[in-house]
Amino acid sequence: MLSADCVFEGGGVKGIGLVGAICYLEEKGYTWNKLAGTSAGAVIASLLCAGYSANDIKSIIFGFDYKKFLNVKDISVLSSIIRPFDFFSQKGLISGDEIENWIRESLKKKGINTFKDVSLNGKSKLKIIAADITRRELLILPDDLEKYNINPLEFEIAKAVRMSIGIPFLFKPVKLKYNNTTCFIIDGGILSNYPIWIFDVPKKPRWPTFGFKLVEPDVSNSSMGKNDFFSYSIDIVNTLFSKNEEIYVKEKDWVRTIPIPTLGIKTIEFDLTEKKKKSLFDSGYNAAKKFLDNWNFEKYISDYRS
């Protein structure tokens, strides 16, 4: 049996590609120890940690109705239903309650609720990335909840994932109290969309950490002449999540990264066709196959961890 830790990049609907990669690795006999993720990657990490297989998650994702969970009848006209009060006073259009409840119920089916349920010797095997924009800090959940006088292991995983998927402008931020200050917690992708470093140890690791990274084509809406408010907002979101760490991915991290082409699909392209879903899944599956064909853990240790 092969073991690995996993770190999943965020990317909204493009997370289907991550599932394809995991499916291939599980077919090759890999099992998972510690898992971490940002945004969509946090959803996948939490489901795997709860005991769902990659094929289970594939079935879930392919049956996922984004319109239902976002409470929007037609995602394509989202820009025409912006309510000034919600957008400016609530700092987002969508509460995120539907998705949080869905995650909670999905975990409950496996007997999982809080981080205590996925912990060993007081340490959570699951790490969720979020961002506190009030204090301008990256949050690694559950660990950093102590700063807010919250017991980390008693905190609900579904709430942590809800924080991590809080795409700016689209979802309303989650609020936490820090002393007498109200802090706004949003998508961790604005600070660390690809925390490949999170499970690194000073000494030789017993098993590898695989990173799952979504690779974007350099095409924006504005470059194609789409200059309306909605297209502009999508470009902001895609730039935040796709460019903030690429420059910092060094060779020692790239060799353990599975780069998954996203085929031009956008982070909040919530009206994906079944054909596009399958193309994304196949892109991840084939990327993992290509990666594993060239992966050698002992060579990685010799080259980068000796």
ChimeraX attribute file (.defattr): number of C-alpha atoms within 10 A of each C-alpha:
attribute: neighborCount
match mode: 1-to-1
recipient: residues
	/A:1	6
	/A:2	12
	/A:3	15
	/A:4	16
	/A:5	20
	/A:6	26
	/A:7	29
	/A:8	31
	/A:9	29
	/A:10	33
	/A:11	30
	/A:12	21
	/A:13	21
	/A:14	30
	/A:15	29
	/A:16	27
	/A:17	29
	/A:18	33
	/A:19	27
	/A:20	26
	/A:21	25
	/A:22	26
	/A:23	21
	/A:24	21
	/A:25	18
	/A:26	15
	/A:27	11
	/A:28	13
	/A:29	10
	/A:30	16
	/A:31	17
	/A:32	17
	/A:33	15
	/A:34	20
	/A:35	27
	/A:36	29
	/A:37	34
	/A:38	32
	/A:39	30
	/A:40	25
	/A:41	33
	/A:42	32
	/A:43	26
	/A:44	28
	/A:45	25
	/A:46	28
	/A:47	20
	/A:48	22
	/A:49	22
	/A:50	20
	/A:51	16
	/A:52	17
	/A:53	16
	/A:54	22
	/A:55	16
	/A:56	14
	/A:57	20
	/A:58	19
	/A:59	10
	/A:60	12
	/A:61	17
	/A:62	13
	/A:63	10
	/A:64	11
	/A:65	13
	/A:66	19
	/A:67	13
	/A:68	12
	/A:69	16
	/A:70	20
	/A:71	14
	/A:72	14
	/A:73	11
	/A:74	13
	/A:75	17
	/A:76	12
	/A:77	11
	/A:78	13
	/A:79	13
	/A:80	10
	/A:81	11
	/A:82	15
	/A:83	11
	/A:84	12
	/A:85	11
	/A:86	14
	/A:87	16
	/A:88	12
	/A:89	9
	/A:90	15
	/A:91	18
	/A:92	22
	/A:93	21
	/A:94	21
	/A:95	20
	/A:96	21
	/A:97	16
	/A:98	15
	/A:99	19
	/A:100	20
	/A:101	15
	/A:102	13
	/A:103	20
	/A:104	20
	/A:105	15
	/A:106	19
	/A:107	22
	/A:108	14
	/A:109	12
	/A:110	13
	/A:111	12
	/A:112	22
	/A:113	22
	/A:114	22
	/A:115	26
	/A:116	20
	/A:117	17
	/A:118	20
	/A:119	14
	/A:120	9
	/A:121	6
	/A:122	11
	/A:123	14
	/A:124	20
	/A:125	19
	/A:126	24
	/A:127	26
	/A:128	28
	/A:129	31
	/A:130	31
	/A:131	24
	/A:132	21
	/A:133	17
	/A:134	13
	/A:135	13
	/A:136	12
	/A:137	13
	/A:138	19
	/A:139	22
	/A:140	22
	/A:141	24
	/A:142	25
	/A:143	17
	/A:144	14
	/A:145	18
	/A:146	12
	/A:147	13
	/A:148	13
	/A:149	12
	/A:150	15
	/A:151	14
	/A:152	21
	/A:153	21
	/A:154	13
	/A:155	17
	/A:156	17
	/A:157	29
	/A:158	26
	/A:159	18
	/A:160	26
	/A:161	30
	/A:162	31
	/A:163	31
	/A:164	31
	/A:165	28
	/A:166	25
	/A:167	25
	/A:168	20
	/A:169	18
	/A:170	20
	/A:171	23
	/A:172	24
	/A:173	27
	/A:174	20
	/A:175	15
	/A:176	16
	/A:177	13
	/A:178	14
	/A:179	10
	/A:180	6
	/A:181	11
	/A:182	13
	/A:183	20
	/A:184	19
	/A:185	27
	/A:186	27
	/A:187	30
	/A:188	31
	/A:189	32
	/A:190	23
	/A:191	21
	/A:192	22
	/A:193	28
	/A:194	28
	/A:195	21
	/A:196	24
	/A:197	12
	/A:198	16
	/A:199	16
	/A:200	12
	/A:201	10
	/A:202	6
	/A:203	8
	/A:204	13
	/A:205	12
	/A:206	10
	/A:207	14
	/A:208	20
	/A:209	25
	/A:210	19
	/A:211	25
	/A:212	29
	/A:213	28
	/A:214	24
	/A:215	17
	/A:216	18
	/A:217	11
	/A:218	9
	/A:219	10
	/A:220	18
	/A:221	16
	/A:222	13
	/A:223	10
	/A:224	8
	/A:225	9
	/A:226	12
	/A:227	13
	/A:228	11
	/A:229	11
	/A:230	17
	/A:231	15
	/A:232	14
	/A:233	17
	/A:234	19
	/A:235	19
	/A:236	13
	/A:237	20
	/A:238	17
	/A:239	15
	/A:240	17
	/A:241	26
	/A:242	23
	/A:243	14
	/A:244	15
	/A:245	16
	/A:246	13
	/A:247	7
	/A:248	9
	/A:249	15
	/A:250	9
	/A:251	10
	/A:252	13
	/A:253	15
	/A:254	14
	/A:255	18
	/A:256	20
	/A:257	22
	/A:258	23
	/A:259	23
	/A:260	26
	/A:261	19
	/A:262	24
	/A:263	16
	/A:264	14
	/A:265	19
	/A:266	20
	/A:267	21
	/A:268	18
	/A:269	15
	/A:270	18
	/A:271	14
	/A:272	16
	/A:273	10
	/A:274	11
	/A:275	9
	/A:276	15
	/A:277	19
	/A:278	16
	/A:279	17
	/A:280	25
	/A:281	26
	/A:282	20
	/A:283	22
	/A:284	31
	/A:285	21
	/A:286	17
	/A:287	21
	/A:288	23
	/A:289	16
	/A:290	13
	/A:291	17
	/A:292	15
	/A:293	8
	/A:294	9
	/A:295	13
	/A:296	13
	/A:297	14
	/A:298	12
	/A:299	10
	/A:300	15
	/A:301	15
	/A:302	10
	/A:303	10
	/A:304	13
	/A:305	14
	/A:306	8
